[in-house]
Amino acid sequence: MARHVGDCQKRVLLTLPLVTVVTPSYNQGEFIRATIESVLSQSYPQIEYIVMDGGSTDQTAAIVAEYAGRLTWISEKDRGQAHAINKGFIRARGEIVAWLNSDDLLLPGAVAHAVEAFNAAPAAGAIYGEGYLIDRDGRSKGRFHATEPLNLWKLVYLSDYILQQSTFFRRSALEEIGWLDENLHYTLDWDLLIRLGLRFQLHYTPEYLGVLREYSDAKTFSGGGRRIEEIRQILERHTGLKRAPGYWTYGLDNIQRRTEAFLLERSPWWLQLPARVLTALIRLGTRGTIIYILRHAQGLYSDSWASNRLNWMLPHGSGDVVVRGVLPDHPRLHGSVLSVLVANEKQLGSFALQPGDFEVRFRAPDGPGPFAFQLRASRYLWGDVVREKSVRKLAFILKSADWADNHA
């Protein structure tokens, strides 16, 4: 009986995909034990764990040695984080791969949830979920607030809202689009997600998978002007715009933080109060501008209302596109016409909308790469009509916009 049970367990293991987690590390002995424990304590039975160390001179080697036999440790000079991760991915045997920085964490059950998500979305090149922020000492700072279901236009033009610590990749997809760009230092994950999203589906799961440790020395929260310039370059690479909307949001945030630090650190004691007042005003102005760009650049709002001009993007595909939505029964919206336009103002279709649920279908032009288009509504409401204090133009409620085959 025991032998039969053992044979059954072996057969189950053989049917489960191997998942490889790669941790790039360099002098992170302060945090790496917690990182290792978060991987090795996963309940999923098929995990390969590789620590790619850049030749640490702190206590990292001694800590990793305690886990000998449970992970693969390679310590050698590398050309930076992206190079270390790429070496780990190339060495990996798993059909699903992920990287976890040496100061971050996986949440219990994360790998099992990731495998389930891939099973639910066999065409996905990557899956991502929710996550938390913690401080240097491991105290919770709450949910990573930016995460949301996939919006490809927003990812390409505006914001990296996907938490890398909650992301897992299909190795075959990475092999097709290419590994991490080793010339990038601050935006390597954003660039990779854009490239994947333009070619494959990125599947969102509401499960909490990862934890980002947020502190002043962390690379994500440093870099200043160099980081902003790198953001500008990758967004130009993918959008063709010299300064995409995302450049302005991240750039303004950087200016606000640097100005605040300068005023508070350089002002003498007798000017501290005016300095604090001035920084508060600067923060109010920049935050207001950032929020305005985030809300209005695409023409889609967080409550699913669409403006009279909505920008949308779909990954590589062909055939018909289906847009589903709701036209509220308001006199000012009666007779609304929805037009579909692509580059150079070419119109692909025009559709009269009736109050209630609607569905419009149009053929995408043939061609390689992703498909970007704009929906223009002939009628809209100002926000104050629906009793809100805003400058929003409200044309219809968007439910979905996708390739017809994905709706089948």
Order of alpha helices (4+ residues) and beta strands (2+ residues): alpha-beta-alpha-beta-alpha-beta-alpha-beta-beta-alpha-beta-beta-alpha-beta-alpha-alpha-beta-alpha-alpha-alpha-beta-beta-beta-beta-beta-beta-beta-beta-beta-beta-alpha
